[in-house]
Amino acid sequence: QKASRNRSDTVLKKLKDEAKTCRLEEKRPSCSDGPHPDQIDAKIDKAMIQCNEAENLCKTYEHIVQRLKEERISFDKQLAALERTMQSKQRDNDELLLLSGDSNHARDGAQQNLIKAKCSFQDNKACRTREIREKEQQIK
């Protein structure tokens, strides 16, 4: 982009020089072997058209460079926001892993307590059933 801008600037400078030269030649007294004023006017018009085209190219390139700079700034901001979000999600994930481990440990403890309670209940039930049979036999 910089190289094409430099080329455009060089072309623009040459065209401006050529236009200036044409204007100076036009002001000189005409001699019979010189170019005709209509030819000079045509050259000037052609040089002005080329000059305008070169200026338009320069403006276009400057606009493109400006947009790219704006997009770079925007991209950097988006990237930084995504990195912050990723770090936040990573912290949340680490926290959830810790909570998962704690809840698994608590679940395992509760299951062991439930098994102990069931065993105790069955033992009590068996003991009562024996006591009831014994009392029934004593009654008979």
Residue, then its C-alpha position, 0 to 999 in steps of 0.5 A: q500500500k505504501a509502495s502504491r501510494n508512493r507510485s501514485d504520488t510520483v505519477l501525480k507529481k509528474l503530471k503536475d509538472e507536465a501541466k505546469t510545463c504545458r501552461l508555460e509553453e502556452k504563455r510563450p509567444s507562438c512561433s510557426d514551428g511550435p505546437h498548436p494551441d489546441q494541441i496544448d489545450a488537449k495535453i493540458d486537459k489530458a494531464m489534468i484528467q490524469c492528475n485527478e485520477a491520481e488524486n482519487l487513487c491517493k484518496t482511495y488508498e488513504h481511506i483503505v489504510q484508515r479503515l484497516k487501522e480502525e479494524r485493527i483497533s477493533f480487532d484488538k479490543q475484541l481479542a482482549a474481550l474474548e481473552r477475558t471471557m476465556q479466563s473467566k470461563q476457565r475460573d468458573n470451570d475450575e470452581l465447578l470441578l472443585l464443587s463436583g469433587d466436594s459433591n461426589h464426596a458428600r454423595d459417597g458419604a451419604q450413601q454409606n450412611l444410608i447403607k449403615a442405616k438400612c443395615s441397622f434397620q434390618d438388624n432391629k427388624a430381625c431382633r424384633t421379629r425374634e422377640i415377637r416369636e419368642k413371646e409368641q412361643q412363651i404365650k403358647 
